[in-house]
Amino acid sequence: MQGVRNYWPLADGGVRLELTPTTTSPLAIDVAESTEMRIQRLISENPLIIFTRSSCCMCHVMRHLLSTIGVYPTVIELEEDEITALSRRDTSSDEAEDPLPPPGAPALYIGGVCVGGLESLVALHLSNNLVPKLVEVGALRNEFLVR
């Protein structure tokens, strides 16, 4: 994590922090890293991640569905310009066999692959493909499954 090098009060009652940069933590923010690169890094570091807007009810439903299965995704709230960067990333990606429309938010990624939004997650669940996919990427372990 970044350490606090210096701090001082602001006129509006807040506090300004001067942070010492570090690269030892995966949560460290590199200001030189572009939004697209940061999104790509987060996708590659997390087997199950949801990008969303603040107060997104669809994200809440997605998280609830996943928690009933026993997995808890990383959830990242994006600003509007970052959602645009997320959409650009997915349209330029050649990884997907079936190209998806730009996801907007919420966008679920399982094992680095864009699944889509709430409808896609529910479709995966109803077709009994969600749990095997979660096991495959290591987000859910086999011994937790009831046989």
TISE-892722 format. One record per residue: x, y, z of N, C-alpha, C, CB in turn; residue in three letters. Coordinates in Angstrom, 2 decimals, always signed. Glycine has a CB too. Layout:
MIRO      n_xx      n_yy      n_zz     ca_xx     ca_yy     ca_zz      c_xx      c_yy      c_zz     cb_xx     cb_yy     cb_zz   res
MIRO         X         Y         Z         X         Y         Z         X         Y         Z         X         Y         Z   ALA
...
END
This chain:
MIRO      n_xx      n_yy      n_zz     ca_xx     ca_yy     ca_zz      c_xx      c_yy      c_zz     cb_xx     cb_yy     cb_zz   res
MIRO     +0.84     -1.17     +0.00     +0.00     +0.00     +0.00     +0.88     +1.23     +0.00     -0.96     +0.00     +1.21   MET
MIRO     +0.30     +2.32     -0.38     +1.03     +3.56     -0.39     +1.08     +4.11     +1.02     +0.40     +4.57     -1.35   GLN
MIRO     +2.20     +4.71     +1.40     +2.34     +5.31     +2.72     +2.07     +6.80     +2.66     +3.74     +5.05     +3.28   GLY
MIRO     +1.67     +7.37     +3.78     +1.42     +8.80     +3.85     +2.75     +9.49     +4.16     +0.33     +9.15     +4.93   VAL
MIRO     +3.17    +10.36     +3.25     +4.42    +11.09     +3.44     +4.16    +12.38     +4.20     +5.09    +11.38     +2.10   ARG
MIRO     +3.03    +13.03     +3.88     +2.71    +14.30     +4.50     +1.20    +14.50     +4.42     +3.46    +15.48     +3.82   ASN
MIRO     +0.63    +15.26     +5.33     -0.79    +15.57     +5.27     -1.03    +16.93     +5.90     -1.62    +14.49     +5.98   TYR
MIRO     -2.09    +17.60     +5.44     -2.46    +18.90     +6.00     -3.95    +19.13     +5.77     -1.62    +20.04     +5.37   TRP
MIRO     -4.58    +19.92     +6.69     -6.02    +20.18     +6.57     -6.32    +21.14     +5.42     -6.58    +20.75     +7.89   PRO
MIRO     -7.49    +20.98     +4.83     -7.96    +21.87     +3.78     -9.04    +22.79     +4.33     -8.50    +21.06     +2.57   LEU
MIRO     -9.30    +23.88     +3.63    -10.29    +24.87     +4.08    -11.70    +24.29     +4.16    -10.28    +26.06     +3.15   ALA
MIRO    -12.02    +23.31     +3.31    -13.38    +22.74     +3.30    -13.57    +21.65     +4.35    -13.69    +22.18     +1.93   ASP
MIRO    -12.57    +21.45     +5.19    -12.69    +20.45     +6.25    -12.06    +19.12     +5.90    -14.12    +20.25     +6.59   GLY
MIRO    -11.65    +18.94     +4.65    -11.01    +17.70     +4.24     -9.54    +17.68     +4.60    -11.17    +17.49     +2.75   GLY
MIRO     -8.87    +16.65     +4.19     -7.44    +16.50     +4.45     -6.76    +16.15     +3.14     -7.17    +15.41     +5.54   VAL
MIRO     -5.65    +16.81     +2.84     -4.86    +16.49     +1.66     -3.73    +15.57     +2.08     -4.31    +17.78     +0.96   ARG
MIRO     -3.63    +14.43     +1.39     -2.59    +13.46     +1.69     -1.56    +13.47     +0.57     -3.18    +12.05     +1.87   LEU
MIRO     -0.30    +13.43     +0.94     +0.78    +13.26     -0.03     +1.28    +11.84     +0.16     +1.94    +14.34     +0.15   GLU
MIRO     +1.11    +11.01     -0.85     +1.43     +9.58     -0.73     +2.79     +9.27     -1.30     +0.38     +8.75     -1.43   LEU
MIRO     +3.45     +8.31     -0.69     +4.71     +7.81     -1.24     +4.38     +6.64     -2.14     +5.71     +7.41     -0.11   THR
MIRO     +4.79     +6.67     -3.40     +4.44     +5.59     -4.33     +5.17     +4.31     -3.98     +4.76     +6.00     -5.77   PRO
MIRO     +4.49     +3.20     -4.29     +5.08     +1.88     -4.12     +4.54     +0.97     -5.20     +4.78     +1.31     -2.70   THR
MIRO     +5.29     -0.04     -5.55     +4.82     -0.99     -6.55     +4.66     -2.38     -5.94     +5.78     -1.04     -7.75   THR
MIRO     +4.74     -2.48     -4.62     +4.66     -3.79     -4.00     +3.24     -4.28     -3.82     +5.35     -3.76     -2.68   THR
MIRO     +2.26     -3.41     -3.90     +0.87     -3.81     -3.69     +0.12     -3.84     -5.01     +0.19     -2.88     -2.70   SER
MIRO     -0.73     -4.86     -5.23     -1.54     -4.87     -6.45     -2.60     -3.78     -6.43     -2.20     -6.23     -6.62   PRO
MIRO     -2.87     -3.21     -5.25     -3.85     -2.13     -5.16     -3.23     -0.76     -5.37     -4.54     -2.18     -3.83   LEU
MIRO     -1.91     -0.70     -5.49     -1.25     +0.58     -5.69     -1.68     +1.18     -7.02     +0.29     +0.41     -5.64   ALA
MIRO     -1.88     +2.47     -7.03     -2.32     +3.16     -8.23     -1.12     +3.83     -8.88     -3.43     +4.19     -7.92   ILE
MIRO     -0.89     +3.49    -10.11     +0.17     +4.11    -10.89     -0.47     +5.21    -11.71     +0.92     +3.06    -11.80   ASP
MIRO     -0.15     +6.47    -11.41     -0.80     +7.58    -12.10     -0.43     +7.62    -13.57     -0.43     +8.89    -11.45   VAL
MIRO     +0.67     +6.98    -13.95     +1.06     +6.95    -15.35     +0.28     +5.90    -16.13     +2.55     +6.69    -15.48   ALA
MIRO     -0.42     +5.02    -15.43     -1.18     +3.94    -16.07     -2.48     +4.50    -16.65     -1.49     +2.80    -15.05   GLU
MIRO     -2.75     +4.22    -17.91     -3.97     +4.70    -18.54     -5.18     +3.95    -17.97     -3.90     +4.53    -20.07   SER
MIRO     -6.35     +4.51    -18.18     -7.57     +3.87    -17.70     -7.72     +2.49    -18.33     -8.80     +4.74    -18.02   THR
MIRO     -7.48     +2.37    -19.63     -7.59     +1.08    -20.31     -6.62     +0.06    -19.74     -7.35     +1.25    -21.80   GLU
MIRO     -5.38     +0.50    -19.45     -4.38     -0.41    -18.89     -4.78     -0.84    -17.48     -2.99     +0.26    -18.88   MET
MIRO     -5.32     +0.09    -16.69     -5.73     -0.24    -15.32     -6.89     -1.24    -15.36     -6.14     +1.04    -14.55   ARG
MIRO     -7.85     -1.02    -16.26     -8.97     -1.95    -16.40     -8.47     -3.33    -16.81    -10.00     -1.43    -17.42   ILE
MIRO     -7.56     -3.37    -17.78     -7.01     -4.65    -18.23     -6.26     -5.36    -17.10     -6.07     -4.44    -19.43   GLN
MIRO     -5.50     -4.60    -16.31     -4.76     -5.18    -15.18     -5.73     -5.77    -14.16     -3.85     -4.12    -14.52   ARG
MIRO     -6.79     -5.03    -13.84     -7.77     -5.52    -12.87     -8.47     -6.79    -13.38     -8.81     -4.44    -12.58   LEU
MIRO     -8.78     -6.82    -14.67     -9.42     -8.01    -15.25     -8.49     -9.21    -15.16     -9.82     -7.75    -16.73   ILE
MIRO     -7.22     -9.01    -15.46     -6.28    -10.13    -15.44     -5.94    -10.59    -14.02     -5.01     -9.76    -16.18   SER
MIRO     -6.05     -9.72    -13.03     -5.70    -10.07    -11.65     -6.85    -10.67    -10.86     -5.19     -8.85    -10.93   GLU
MIRO     -8.07    -10.54    -11.34     -9.24    -11.00    -10.59    -10.03    -12.02    -11.41    -10.15     -9.81    -10.21   ASN
MIRO    -10.25    -13.22    -10.87    -10.98    -14.23    -11.64    -12.45    -13.87    -11.84    -10.89    -15.57    -10.95   PRO
MIRO    -12.99    -13.02    -10.98    -14.40    -12.64    -11.04    -14.51    -11.17    -10.68    -15.28    -13.52    -10.08   LEU
MIRO    -14.84    -10.34    -11.65    -14.87     -8.90    -11.41    -16.07     -8.27    -12.13    -13.56     -8.23    -11.88   ILE
MIRO    -16.69     -7.31    -11.46    -17.80     -6.56    -12.04    -17.41     -5.10    -12.07    -19.13     -6.77    -11.22   ILE
MIRO    -17.54     -4.49    -13.24    -17.37     -3.05    -13.37    -18.77     -2.45    -13.41    -16.54     -2.67    -14.66   PHE
MIRO    -19.00     -1.41    -12.63    -20.34     -0.86    -12.49    -20.31     +0.64    -12.28    -21.05     -1.53    -11.33   THR
MIRO    -21.48     +1.23    -12.33    -21.68     +2.63    -11.94    -22.07     +2.63    -10.47    -22.78     +3.34    -12.84   ARG
MIRO    -21.95     +3.76     -9.81    -22.39     +3.82     -8.42    -23.91     +3.68     -8.37    -21.94     +5.15     -7.75   SER
MIRO    -24.40     +3.06     -7.35    -25.84     +2.84     -7.11    -26.52     +2.09     -8.25    -26.53     +4.17     -6.90   SER
MIRO    -25.85     +1.13     -8.83    -26.42     +0.35     -9.93    -27.21     -0.83     -9.35    -25.31     -0.16    -10.90   CYS
MIRO    -28.51     -0.85     -9.56    -29.34     -1.92     -9.01    -29.05     -3.25     -9.68    -30.82     -1.57     -9.14   CYS
MIRO    -28.68     -3.24    -10.96    -28.36     -4.50    -11.65    -27.11     -5.14    -11.06    -28.17     -4.26    -13.15   MET
MIRO    -26.14     -4.32    -10.66    -24.93     -4.84    -10.02    -25.30     -5.49     -8.69    -23.89     -3.72     -9.80   CYS
MIRO    -26.22     -4.89     -7.96    -26.66     -5.46     -6.69    -27.27     -6.85     -6.91    -27.69     -4.52     -6.00   HIS
MIRO    -28.09     -6.99     -7.94    -28.70     -8.28     -8.25    -27.63     -9.29     -8.66    -29.76     -8.13     -9.38   VAL
MIRO    -26.66     -8.86     -9.46    -25.57     -9.75     -9.88    -24.79    -10.25     -8.67    -24.63     -9.02    -10.87   MET
MIRO    -24.45     -9.33     -7.77    -23.70     -9.71     -6.57    -24.50    -10.67     -5.70    -23.31     -8.47     -5.76   ARG
MIRO    -25.81    -10.42     -5.58    -26.65    -11.29     -4.77    -26.72    -12.70     -5.38    -28.07    -10.70     -4.64   HIS
MIRO    -26.90    -12.79     -6.68    -26.94    -14.09     -7.35    -25.63    -14.84     -7.13    -27.21    -13.93     -8.86   LEU
MIRO    -24.51    -14.17     -7.33    -23.21    -14.81     -7.16    -22.97    -15.23     -5.71    -22.10    -13.88     -7.62   LEU
MIRO    -23.44    -14.41     -4.76    -23.23    -14.76     -3.35    -24.06    -15.97     -2.95    -23.59    -13.57     -2.45   SER
MIRO    -25.22    -16.20     -3.59    -26.01    -17.39     -3.27    -25.28    -18.66     -3.73    -27.40    -17.31     -3.94   THR
MIRO    -24.41    -18.51     -4.71    -23.60    -19.64     -5.18    -22.38    -19.82     -4.28    -23.15    -19.42     -6.65   ILE
MIRO    -21.99    -18.75     -3.60    -20.85    -18.83     -2.69    -19.61    -18.11     -3.18    -20.51    -20.24     -2.44   GLY
MIRO    -19.76    -17.23     -4.15    -18.63    -16.44     -4.63    -18.92    -14.96     -4.45    -18.32    -16.76     -6.11   VAL
MIRO    -17.86    -14.22     -4.23    -17.99    -12.79     -3.99    -17.04    -12.06     -4.93    -17.69    -12.43     -2.49   TYR
MIRO    -17.59    -11.43     -5.97    -16.74    -10.80     -6.98    -16.10     -9.52     -6.47    -17.55    -10.51     -8.22   PRO
MIRO    -15.01     -9.15     -7.11    -14.45     -7.82     -6.92    -15.37     -6.87     -7.68    -12.95     -7.73     -7.43   THR
MIRO    -15.77     -5.78     -7.05    -16.67     -4.82     -7.69    -15.95     -3.48     -7.76    -18.03     -4.69     -6.91   VAL
MIRO    -15.84     -2.95     -8.97    -15.17     -1.68     -9.20    -16.19     -0.69     -9.75    -13.97     -1.84    -10.16   ILE
MIRO    -16.39     +0.43     -9.05    -17.28     +1.48     -9.54    -16.48     +2.39    -10.45    -17.92     +2.28     -8.36   GLU
MIRO    -17.01     +2.61    -11.64    -16.34     +3.44    -12.64    -17.07     +4.76    -12.84    -16.23     +2.70    -13.97   LEU
MIRO    -16.31     +5.78    -13.21    -16.89     +7.05    -13.63    -17.30     +6.90    -15.09    -15.87     +8.25    -13.44   GLU
MIRO    -18.10     +7.84    -15.59    -18.60     +7.75    -16.97    -17.48     +7.64    -18.00    -19.46     +8.95    -17.29   GLU
MIRO    -16.40     +8.42    -17.86    -15.30     +8.35    -18.83    -14.58     +7.01    -18.75    -14.30     +9.50    -18.61   ASP
MIRO    -14.55     +6.40    -17.58    -13.93     +5.09    -17.44    -14.80     +4.00    -18.05    -13.66     +4.78    -15.97   GLU
MIRO    -16.12     +4.15    -17.99    -17.03     +3.20    -18.63    -16.82     +3.24    -20.13    -18.51     +3.50    -18.27   ILE
MIRO    -16.59     +4.43    -20.66    -16.28     +4.57    -22.09    -14.99     +3.83    -22.42    -16.16     +6.06    -22.47   THR
MIRO    -13.99     +3.93    -21.54    -12.73     +3.22    -21.76    -12.94     +1.71    -21.71    -11.68     +3.64    -20.70   ALA
MIRO    -13.82     +1.25    -20.82    -14.15     -0.18    -20.74    -14.78     -0.64    -22.04    -15.09     -0.46    -19.55   LEU
MIRO    -15.68     +0.15    -22.59    -16.33     -0.20    -23.85    -15.33     -0.25    -24.99    -17.44     +0.81    -24.18   SER
MIRO    -14.40     +0.70    -25.03    -13.38     +0.70    -26.08    -12.50     -0.53    -25.97    -12.51     +1.98    -26.01   ARG
MIRO    -12.17     -0.94    -24.75    -11.32     -2.10    -24.55    -11.96     -3.35    -25.12    -11.02     -2.29    -23.08   ARG
MIRO    -13.26     -3.51    -24.89    -13.93     -4.72    -25.34    -14.15     -4.77    -26.84    -15.23     -4.87    -24.64   ASP
MIRO    -14.34     -3.65    -27.50    -14.55     -3.68    -28.94    -13.24     -3.92    -29.67    -15.20     -2.39    -29.41   THR
MIRO    -12.11     -3.59    -29.03    -10.83     -3.81    -29.70    -10.24     -5.18    -29.39     -9.85     -2.73    -29.29   SER
MIRO    -10.85     -5.91    -28.48    -10.32     -7.21    -28.07    -10.64     -8.28    -29.12    -10.90     -7.63    -26.70   SER
MIRO     -9.63     -9.08    -29.43     -9.82    -10.19    -30.37     -9.97    -11.51    -29.63     -8.64    -10.26    -31.35   ASP
MIRO    -10.02    -11.47    -28.28    -10.05    -12.70    -27.50    -11.38    -13.43    -27.62     -9.77    -12.40    -26.06   GLU
MIRO    -12.46    -12.70    -27.72    -13.78    -13.32    -27.66    -14.10    -14.03    -28.97    -14.86    -12.27    -27.36   ALA
MIRO    -14.66    -15.23    -28.85    -15.08    -15.96    -30.05    -16.35    -15.33    -30.61    -15.31    -17.46    -29.73   GLU
MIRO    -17.29    -15.00    -29.73    -18.49    -14.28    -30.13    -18.33    -12.84    -29.69    -19.78    -14.91    -29.52   ASP
MIRO    -18.08    -11.91    -30.62    -17.91    -10.54    -30.19    -19.19    -10.02    -29.54    -17.51     -9.65    -31.39   PRO
MIRO    -19.03     -9.44    -28.37    -20.16     -8.89    -27.64    -20.27     -7.40    -27.92    -20.03     -9.15    -26.12   LEU
MIRO    -21.44     -6.83    -27.79    -21.53     -5.38    -27.90    -20.80     -4.74    -26.74    -23.00     -4.92    -27.95   PRO
MIRO    -20.36     -3.49    -26.87    -19.69     -2.85    -25.76    -20.55     -2.95    -24.51    -19.37     -1.37    -26.08   PRO
MIRO    -19.97     -3.40    -23.38    -20.78     -3.75    -22.23    -21.41     -2.60    -21.47    -19.99     -4.53    -21.32   PRO
MIRO    -20.79     -1.43    -21.46    -21.31     -0.40    -20.57    -21.16     -0.91    -19.15    -22.79     -0.06    -20.89   GLY
MIRO    -22.15     -0.67    -18.33    -22.05     -1.13    -16.95    -23.42     -1.57    -16.47    -21.48     -0.03    -16.02   ALA
MIRO    -23.54     -2.61    -15.71    -22.45     -3.43    -15.19    -21.92     -4.40    -16.25    -22.91     -4.21    -13.97   PRO
MIRO    -20.65     -4.71    -16.11    -20.00     -5.67    -17.00    -19.28     -6.69    -16.13    -19.00     -4.96    -17.98   ALA
MIRO    -19.62     -7.96    -16.33    -19.04     -9.06    -15.56    -17.95     -9.74    -16.38    -20.12    -10.07    -15.14   LEU
MIRO    -16.81     -9.99    -15.74    -15.71    -10.72    -16.36    -15.44    -11.95    -15.51    -14.44     -9.83    -16.51   TYR
MIRO    -15.42    -13.09    -16.15    -15.08    -14.35    -15.47    -13.84    -14.90    -16.17    -16.27    -15.38    -15.51   ILE
MIRO    -12.77    -15.03    -15.42    -11.53    -15.56    -15.98    -10.97    -14.70    -17.09    -11.75    -16.94    -16.49   GLY
MIRO    -11.15    -13.40    -17.01    -10.61    -12.48    -18.00    -11.46    -12.32    -19.24     -9.28    -12.92    -18.40   GLY
MIRO    -12.58    -13.01    -19.32    -13.46    -12.94    -20.49    -14.74    -12.21    -20.11    -13.78    -14.37    -21.04   VAL
MIRO    -15.14    -11.28    -20.96    -16.37    -10.53    -20.70    -17.58    -11.44    -20.91    -16.45     -9.28    -21.62   CYS
MIRO    -18.35    -11.60    -19.83    -19.59    -12.39    -19.90    -20.72    -11.50    -20.36    -19.92    -13.02    -18.53   VAL
MIRO    -20.70    -10.25    -19.94    -21.74     -9.30    -20.29    -22.37     -8.73    -19.03    -22.81     -9.95    -21.17   GLY
MIRO    -23.65     -8.42    -19.12    -24.36     -7.83    -18.00    -25.22     -8.83    -17.26    -25.21     -6.70    -18.48   GLY
MIRO    -26.25     -8.31    -16.61    -27.13     -9.13    -15.79    -27.82    -10.23    -16.59    -28.16     -8.26    -15.11   LEU
MIRO    -28.33     -9.90    -17.77    -29.03    -10.90    -18.58    -28.12    -12.07    -18.94    -29.59    -10.26    -19.87   GLU
MIRO    -26.88    -11.77    -19.28    -25.92    -12.83    -19.63    -25.60    -13.70    -18.43    -24.64    -12.22    -20.19   SER
MIRO    -25.46    -13.07    -17.25    -25.20    -13.83    -16.03    -26.36    -14.76    -15.71    -24.94    -12.87    -14.85   LEU
MIRO    -27.59    -14.25    -15.79    -28.77    -15.08    -15.51    -28.86    -16.21    -16.53    -30.06    -14.22    -15.53   VAL
MIRO    -28.58    -15.92    -17.80    -28.62    -16.97    -18.83    -27.60    -18.06    -18.54    -28.37    -16.36    -20.22   ALA
MIRO    -26.39    -17.67    -18.12    -25.37    -18.66    -17.75    -25.85    -19.52    -16.59    -24.04    -17.97    -17.38   LEU
MIRO    -26.46    -18.88    -15.61    -26.94    -19.59    -14.43    -28.06    -20.57    -14.78    -27.42    -18.59    -13.36   HIS
MIRO    -29.02    -20.11    -15.57    -30.17    -20.95    -15.93    -29.78    -22.11    -16.83    -31.23    -20.11    -16.60   LEU
MIRO    -28.71    -21.94    -17.59    -28.26    -23.03    -18.46    -27.29    -23.99    -17.74    -27.58    -22.45    -19.71   SER
MIRO    -27.10    -23.77    -16.43    -26.20    -24.58    -15.61    -24.74    -24.52    -16.06    -26.66    -26.02    -15.62   ASN
MIRO    -24.36    -23.41    -16.68    -22.97    -23.23    -17.11    -22.18    -22.30    -16.20    -22.94    -22.70    -18.51   ASN
MIRO    -22.86    -21.60    -15.28    -22.17    -20.62    -14.43    -21.23    -21.31    -13.44    -23.19    -19.76    -13.68   LEU
MIRO    -21.71    -22.27    -12.68    -20.88    -22.92    -11.66    -19.66    -23.60    -12.29    -21.70    -23.96    -10.89   VAL
MIRO    -19.80    -24.37    -13.37    -18.59    -24.97    -13.97    -17.59    -23.91    -14.43    -18.97    -25.85    -15.16   PRO
MIRO    -18.08    -22.80    -14.94    -17.18    -21.73    -15.38    -16.44    -21.12    -14.19    -17.97    -20.64    -16.14   LYS
MIRO    -17.15    -20.93    -13.08    -16.53    -20.38    -11.87    -15.49    -21.35    -11.30    -17.59    -20.07    -10.82   LEU
MIRO    -15.77    -22.64    -11.35    -14.82    -23.65    -10.89    -13.59    -23.64    -11.80    -15.47    -25.06    -10.86   VAL
MIRO    -13.82    -23.55    -13.10    -12.74    -23.57    -14.08    -11.74    -22.44    -13.87    -13.31    -23.48    -15.48   GLU
MIRO    -12.21    -21.24    -13.52    -11.31    -20.09    -13.34    -10.79    -19.96    -11.92    -12.02    -18.82    -13.74   VAL
MIRO    -11.23    -20.86    -11.02    -10.73    -20.84     -9.66    -11.47    -19.91     -8.72     -9.32    -20.46     -9.67   GLY
MIRO    -12.62    -19.39     -9.14    -13.41    -18.51     -8.27    -14.25    -19.31     -7.29    -14.30    -17.60     -9.10   ALA
MIRO    -14.46    -20.59     -7.59    -15.26    -21.48     -6.74    -14.55    -22.82     -6.70    -16.73    -21.62     -7.27   LEU
MIRO    -14.43    -23.39     -5.52    -13.75    -24.67     -5.40    -14.75    -25.80     -5.42    -12.92    -24.72     -4.12   ARG
MIRO    -14.35    -26.92     -6.00    -15.21    -28.10     -6.15    -15.75    -28.63     -4.83    -14.46    -29.20     -6.85   ASN
MIRO    -14.96    -28.60     -3.76    -15.40    -29.22     -2.52    -16.55    -28.49     -1.86    -14.26    -29.32     -1.57   GLU
MIRO    -16.87    -27.28     -2.33    -18.01    -26.54     -1.77    -19.31    -26.89     -2.46    -17.76    -25.04     -1.87   PHE
MIRO    -19.24    -27.64     -3.51    -20.44    -27.97     -4.26    -21.15    -29.17     -3.64    -20.11    -28.26     -5.73   LEU
MIRO    -22.45    -29.10     -3.57    -23.26    -30.21     -3.04    -23.49    -31.17     -4.18    -24.63    -29.70     -2.42   VAL
MIRO    -23.30    -32.44     -3.92    -23.47    -33.44     -4.98    -24.74    -34.18     -4.79    -22.32    -34.41     -5.01   ARG
END
